[in-house]
Amino acid sequence: MHPSAREPFFWKDFLKKLLAIAIPVALQNLLSTTASMVDTMMVAPLGELSVGALGLCGQFSSLMFSCYWGFVGGGSLFIAQYHGSKEDDGIARSYGVTLSFMMSVSIIFAVGAIAAPQLMMRIYTNKSQIAEIGCRYLRIVGFAYPLQVVSMCMSTLLRATERVKIPMAASIASVAANILLNWIFIFGKFGFPAMGIRGAALATVCAAFVNAAAIYLMCKATGYRHLFRVRAHFAWTKQFLRLYLIKCFPIICNELFLGIGNMLINITIGRQAESVIAAIAVFRTIEGLIIGFFAGFSVAASVLVGTCVGAGELDTAYERAKRLVYLCSGVIFVVMLIVLFVRKPILTSMGLSGDSYDAAQAFLLIYFVASIIRMGNWLQNDTYRAAGDAVYGTVLEIVFMYAMLLPAVLLSGFVFHAPYWVVFLCCFIDEPIRYILMQVHLYSGKWIKPVTNVGRAALPKFLEKRRARGRLRRSA
């Protein structure tokens, strides 16, 4: 075939596979975020201070998320590619390593939340009343962290092997339990004492247990073999562990440094007025809803690209990646329009009014534009990782955060004492530049770096084809 000739792209098959993965994952994430929204709505009658405290506790959970998400990305990379090449032992080892590292992170954060909640809250805010309320929540919710991580790891395994319905069903059970138990524990129903924000934390722990148990039982009932090959999960070799850590290290560093950077951003916002802290807490919940929906497409992109790379179908992986970026950006545009249209009932139902309502509305208007670019960067980075390139997007994200974004946020917040919306706007100033650089890398095809033998064997032919097309373009 001539280098300039392109193989036909089958949109119908592509969209069918995309939606088969994206919709269940998006629904699962939306259910999880709905639980957070319900928490905020049920805590809203307790006052803006409680809403703000809940939001800051959520940022501590987000820091834990950043610390273990590198292993989720690395695990997905390996599991998806081994699934594409039908190597069951590779899937089992990848899951075992991923679970071990993620559990270690969750235990560290659980101990911090349970044993030293005052220290955790002092990091995020200088408002003593908000910190005191947050401590009551953290002492209890810390017990949920290991359970949440187990569920996340099992969900990662299931998603990467294209079994997305089980995590979605488990999320339905978990959210239903969370809503019911929130109502019982927060307000004291059926003879239980009214526990306030501590009731919300206890409901979260119980819901996390329901989620993990539901996934386990459904996998057992359906005979899903990968989850129960316990001996194979820990049959690591030095060579495999070395390859795993080499591939995962950039992702881990990326998520860790991002987590630290976001913590500094949250510390800056946590020194704003109480109304702004409450507004940002509600915004983070809505942002989680948008990200949760988008994550379904991101996971689908990773699986659709990663399985092709693992199976040696590198041209298909490349063509899929290009289309996924623009398709998902269009989806986010539509989602943000819907959110803006219904923003008033959402914000008021979460207890915002006056200054806090105005602040949350300003955050949403800025995020309308920023999210489309940010999600495009996110999807491209996840696609690169699934294909084996964990370095390029990581380096860009870390360099721009610490050289551009963080100085702008910290200077605007602590030195120039700029209005809250200016500080918030500075959180996105690097996104357009990174998007351009990510696009250049996307079209180069250099992000395809297989870890399977089948994928490696197909790589020289793919790269030669890309070089030939590059020469044709330059000579045209």
N, C-alpha and C positions, 0 to 999 in steps of 0.2 A: 504493500500500500504506500502511495506517495506520502511524504511527511506532512504535506499540507492538508491531506484528506482527513476528514473527521468521521469517526464511526457514529451511526445514528444514536441519538439519546432517546430512550423510551420513557417519556414523561408519565404515562399512565402507570407503569410498573413502579417507577420511582416514587410518585405521589402516594400510591397504595402502601408501599413499604414505609414511607415517611410517616404517614398518618397512623399506621398500625402500631408504631412505636410511640410517636409523639403524643397522640391523644390520651392514651392511658397514663403516660408519665405526667403529662400536663395536668390531667384530672387529679392524679395522686398529689402532686405538688400544690394544686389549688385547694385541695381538701386540707392539707397540712397548714397552708396559709390561712384558710378559713378558720381553722382552730385558733390561730393567733388573733385574728380579727374578733372572734367570739370572746376570747380572753379580754381583749381591750374593751369591747362593748360591755361585758359583764362587770369589769372593774371600773368602768366610767362613772357609775353612780357613787363610787367611793371618792371621787374628786380628781382634779387634774394632777395633783401630786402623785396619786397612785398610778395614773396613766403614764406619767413621766418616769416613775420608778420602774414600772414594768418594761418600758421601752429601753431603759439603760441596762436592765438585767438581760434583755434580749441582745444587747450589744456584746455583753460578756459571752453569751452563748454563740454569737457570731464569731467572736475571736477563737473559740474552740473549733468552730466550723472551719475557719481558715487554717487552723493548725492540722486538722486531719483531712481536709479536702484534697491536699496534694496526693495523699494515698488513694483517695477515691478516683482521682484522675489517672494516676499510675495504674491502679488495679483495672480500671475500665480499658485502658490502652492494651494491657496484656490479655485480659479475658476476651475482649472483642476480637483481637487478632488470632488468638488460639481457637476461639469459636469458629472463626472463618476458615481456619486450616484443619478443624475437627481434631484438635489435640486435647483430649480430656485431662491428661496429667498436667499439662500446662495451665489449664483452667483451674484445676484444684490447687496447685501450688500458688498461683497468683492470688486466689481467694484467701488462702491461709496466711500468706505474708501480709496482705492488705488488712485482714482482720486483726492480726497481732499488733501492728503499728497503730491502727486506729483506736483499739482498746486502751493502749498505753496512754494515748493523748487524753481520752475521755476520763480515765482514772485520775490523772493529774488535775484536770479542771474540776472534777467532782470533789476532790479533796479541798481545793481552793474555795469552792462555793460553800461547802458545808462547814469547814473549819475556820475560814477567814473571810466571811462575807463583808465585814467592815472595810477590810483592806481593798477588796475588789471594788466596792462602791465608791470609796474615797478616790480611786484612780479616775473614775468616770465623772464625778460631779463634786462640787464644793457646797452643794445645797444639803444641809444636814437633815432636813425633814424627808427629802426624797431618798437620801442614803439610808435612813433608818427604815423606811418602808421597803426599800429594795433588799435590805439584809434579811427581813422576814421571809421574803420570797426565795432568795438564793439558798438559804439553809435547807430548804425542803427540795427545791427543784434540782439541786446537785445530784440527787439520787436517780434522776431520770437520764442523766448524761450517758452512762454506759449502755443503758437500754436503747437509747436513741441511736447510738453508734452501731450497735449490733443490727438494728433494723436497717440502717443506712447501708451497712456492708452487705447484708443479704439482698437488699434491693439493687445494689450495684451489680452483684453477681447475676441476678435475674434479668436486669435490663440489658446487660452486655451480651447475654445469651438469648435475647429476644423473647423473654418470658415476662412481659410487663403487666399482665393482668393481676397476678398475685399481689404485688406491692400495692396496686390500686385498690383491690378489695380490702387489704389489711388497713389501708389508710381510711377507708370508709368506716370500718369498725372502730378505729382509733379516734377519729373525729367525733363520731356519735357518742363514744364513751366520754370524751373530753367535754363536750357540750353538756351532757347530762350531769356529770360529776362537778363541773363548774357551778351549775345551778344549785346542786345539793350542798357543796362544801362552802361556796362563797356566802350564800344567803341563809344557810342552815335549814335545809328541808329534811323531811322524814326523821325528825328527832335529832339530827346532827347539829352541833353548835355552828353559829355563823362565824366562819374563819377569815372572811375578808380576802386579802391578797394571798394569805397562806393557803386558803382553800383553792385558789387558782393554781398554786404551785403543786399541791397534792393531786389535783385533777390531772396535771401534766404528767406527773410520775405514773399514775395509774394508766393513762392513755398510752404512754410509752411502752408499758408492759403489754397492753393489749395488742399494740402494733407488732412487737417482736413475736409474741406468742402466735398471733394470727398468721404471720408469714411462715413461721416454722411448721405449724399444723397443716397449712394448705400445701406446702412443699411435700410434707410427709404423705398427705392424702393423694396427691397427684403423682407421686413417685419421681419427683425431681431429683435426679441422682447426684448432681454436682454439690449440693449442700451437705450431703451425708457421707461423703468420702473423707472422713475425718483424718484417717491415717495419711491419705494422699495430700491433705491440706498442709501438713507439716513435714512432708518428705522433701525438704529443701536441699539443694546442693549449693556449694559455694559459688559455682559458676552462675547458677540461676539467680541467687540472691544478689550477686554482684551486678548482673545485667538489670535486674529489677531496680536496684538503688541508683544505678547510673542513669536509667531512663526517668526514674521518679524524682531524683534529686533536684533538677531544675523546677519541676512542678511544685515540690515541697517548699523550696525556697521562695518561689513565686507567691504561693498562698500564705506562707508565714510572714513574709515582708509586707504583703498586702494587708494581712490581718493587723500587723503592728501599725502600718500607716493609717488604716481605718480607725484603729483605736485612738491614734493621735487626733484624727479628725473628730471623732466622737467626744474626746476630751475637750476640744475647742468648743464644740456645740454645747457640751454639758456645762459650760460656764456662761451660757446665754441666760436670758430671763426664763422664769418657770414656764411661761406661756409658750416660748419657742421650744423648750425641752419637750413639753407635751405635744406640740405640733410635729416635731421631728419623730417622736415615738409613733404617732399615728401614720405619718408619711412612710416610715420604715415598714410598717405593717402592710400598707398599700403597695409599696415597692416590692415587698416579698410576694404579694399576689401576682404582680406583673412578671417578676423574675421566675416565680414558680410556673407560670404558664409558659414562658419562653424556654425554661429549662427542659421541657418536654421535647421541643424541637432541637435543642442543643444535644441532648442525650441521643435523640434519633440520628442527628448528624454524625455524632461520634461513632455510633454503632454501624450506620450505613457506610461510612468511609472506612472505619477500622476493619470491618469484616472483609471488605474488598481488598484492602492492603494486605491483610493476613492471607487471603486466598490467592494473591498474586494478580488480581484484576486492577492494576494500577491506573490505567486510563479511565476506567469507570469511576474509581475513587476520585480522581482529579476532576472529572466532569460533574460529579455529584457535588463536590465541595463548592465549586463556583456557583452553582444554582442555589444551593442552600443559603448562602450568605444573603442574597438579595430577596429570596422568598421569605426568609424569617424576618428580615428588616421590615418588609411590607406588612407582615402579620403584626409586629409590634406597633407599627403606626396605627393600624386599625384598633388594636387593644387600647392604646393610649387615648384615642379619640373617645372611645366608650367610657373610659375612666373619667375623663374631663367632663363628659356630659352628665354623669351621675355623681359628681364630686360632692355636691351640697348634701344630699341625704347620707352619703357615706361619712363625711366629716362630722356632721351633727350627731349621727348615731353613736359616734365614738367619743362624745362628750366635749367636742370643741365648740367654742363660741368666742366672739370678740376678737382679741388679738391673736389667740391661738388658732382660730379659724382662718384669719387672714394670712398668718404665717404658713399654715399647711397648704393653702391655696397657692401661694407664691412658689412653694417647693414643687407642687405638681405641675405648674406652668413651665418652670425651668426644666423639669424632668421630661416633659413631653418631647422636647427637642433632643435633650442629652441621651435619653434612653435608646433612641433609634440608632445612634452612632455607637453607644456603649455596647448594646447587644450584638451589633455587627462585629465589634472587636472580640467580644466574648466567644461568639460562635466560631470565628476563625481560629482563635487560640485553642478551643476545645477540639476542633477538627485537626489542627496540626498535631496536637498531643495524641489523638487517636491513631494518627498515621505514623507516629514515632518521633516527631520533632517536638520535644518539650522545651527547647532552648530559646528559639527566636521570640515567641510571644512573651515568654518569661522575662527575658532581658529587657525588651521594650517596656513592659509594664512596670518593672521595678525601677528602671532608670528614670522614666518619666514621672513616676510617683514621687521619688525622693529628690529629683533635680528640679521639678517644675510644680507638681500639684501640691505637695506638702508645704514647701516654702510659701506658696501663694495663700494656702488656707491659714497657716500659723501666723503669717505676717498680717493678713487682713483681720484675723480674729483677735490676736494678742497685742499687736503693735499699733495698727491703724484703727482698731475698734470699729471696723466697718459694719454696716447694717447686716443683719443675719442673712438676708438673701444674697448679698455679695459673697459672704463666706461660703454659702451653699453653692453658688455658681462656680466658685474656684475649685470645687470638688470634681469638675468635669472638663477643665480647660485643656487637658492633655489628650482627650479622646479623639478630636478631629485629626490631629497630627498622626497619632498612632494608627488611625484607620487607613490613612493613605499608605503608610509603610507596610501595614498588614496586607493591603491589596497587592502591592508590588510583590511581596513574598508569595502570596496565593498563586499568582499567575506564573511565577517561576517554576513551581512544581517541586522545589527543593525540600519541601516539608515532608515528602513521602519517604519514610525511613523504616522499612519493615523490621519486625523482630522474629518473624517466622522464616523457616527455610524456603518455603514456597514463595513468599514475598520477596526475599532477597534475590532469589533466582530470576525473578521477573524485572528487577530494578535496572540492570544495565540497559536493556532494550527500551524501557520507558524513558530513561534519562537521555539516551541517544536520540529518541524521537523528539524530546523537548528541545534538545540542542539544535537539531535539524530545523525545527519550526522557527527557532530563534534566528538562525542564519537566513532563512527565507524572508522573515520580516525585515531584517536589517538590509537585505539586498533589494527589497521591493521599492 
